[in-house]
Amino acid sequence: MGLQLLRIDPLTLFGLVAVAAMLLFYALEDRSPLFLLAFAGACVLASVYGFLQGAWPFGLVELVWSVVALRRWRRVRRRDADGQRRDYAKGC
């Protein structure tokens, strides 16, 4: 029996990319507020995937995470605008 090609339907591939993006942007969010915003966007994509796939609890949780991440991004952006710059490379 030879190796079979991994066959992934488009919806599963979309979910894989969305969740991988979430993981990547979560790991990088201390480096820049833009990664925090990208994490929020990836959470929205993962939420869309959850609802399209029929796993509405997953879709709902990811939607909540996107709102949490957007609120954190707004808070960081506001703090930066007030002159309380943060050293994103150090995570402080």
C-alpha positions as CSV (number, residue, x, y, z in Angstrom):
1,M,0.0,0.0,0.0
2,G,1.6,3.3,-1.1
3,L,1.4,6.7,0.5
4,Q,-1.9,8.4,-0.3
5,L,-2.0,12.1,-0.8
6,L,-3.6,14.0,2.1
7,R,-6.9,15.2,0.8
8,I,-8.4,18.2,2.6
9,D,-11.6,19.8,1.6
10,P,-11.6,23.6,1.2
11,L,-13.5,24.2,4.5
12,T,-11.0,22.2,6.5
13,L,-8.1,24.0,4.9
14,F,-9.8,27.3,5.7
15,G,-10.1,26.2,9.4
16,L,-6.5,25.0,9.5
17,V,-5.2,28.3,8.1
18,A,-7.4,30.4,10.5
19,V,-6.3,28.5,13.6
20,A,-2.7,28.5,12.5
21,A,-2.9,32.2,12.0
22,M,-4.4,32.6,15.5
23,L,-1.5,30.6,17.0
24,L,1.1,32.6,15.1
25,F,-0.3,36.1,15.9
26,Y,-0.9,35.1,19.6
27,A,2.8,34.2,19.9
28,L,3.8,37.5,18.3
29,E,1.3,39.8,20.0
30,D,3.8,41.2,22.5
31,R,6.0,42.6,19.6
32,S,3.5,45.0,18.2
33,P,-0.2,46.0,18.6
34,L,-0.7,45.1,14.9
35,F,-0.2,41.4,15.9
36,L,-2.9,41.8,18.5
37,L,-5.2,43.2,15.8
38,A,-4.2,40.4,13.5
39,F,-5.0,37.9,16.3
40,A,-8.5,39.4,16.6
41,G,-9.0,39.0,12.8
42,A,-7.8,35.4,12.9
43,C,-10.3,34.7,15.7
44,V,-13.1,36.1,13.5
45,L,-11.9,33.8,10.7
46,A,-11.9,30.8,13.1
47,S,-15.4,31.8,14.3
48,V,-16.6,31.8,10.7
49,Y,-15.1,28.4,10.2
50,G,-16.8,27.1,13.3
51,F,-20.2,28.3,12.2
52,L,-19.7,27.0,8.6
53,Q,-18.6,23.6,9.9
54,G,-21.6,23.3,12.2
55,A,-19.7,23.6,15.5
56,W,-21.5,26.6,16.7
57,P,-20.1,26.5,20.3
58,F,-16.6,26.8,18.8
59,G,-17.7,29.6,16.5
60,L,-19.3,31.5,19.4
61,V,-16.2,31.1,21.6
62,E,-13.9,32.4,18.9
63,L,-16.2,35.3,18.3
64,V,-16.0,36.2,22.0
65,W,-12.2,35.9,21.8
66,S,-12.1,38.3,18.8
67,V,-14.0,40.9,20.9
68,V,-11.6,40.4,23.8
69,A,-8.6,40.8,21.5
70,L,-10.1,44.0,19.8
71,R,-10.7,45.5,23.3
72,R,-7.1,44.8,24.3
73,W,-5.9,46.3,21.0
74,R,-7.9,49.5,21.6
75,R,-6.6,49.7,25.1
76,V,-3.0,49.3,24.0
77,R,-3.4,51.8,21.2
78,R,-5.0,54.3,23.6
79,R,-2.2,53.8,26.1
80,D,0.4,54.4,23.3
81,A,-1.4,57.5,22.2
82,D,-1.2,58.9,25.7
83,G,2.5,58.6,25.6
84,Q,2.9,55.5,27.8
85,R,4.9,53.6,25.2
86,R,5.5,50.0,25.7
87,D,8.6,48.1,24.8
88,Y,6.9,45.4,22.7
89,A,10.1,43.4,22.1
90,K,10.6,43.0,25.9
91,G,6.9,42.4,26.6
92,C,6.8,45.2,29.2
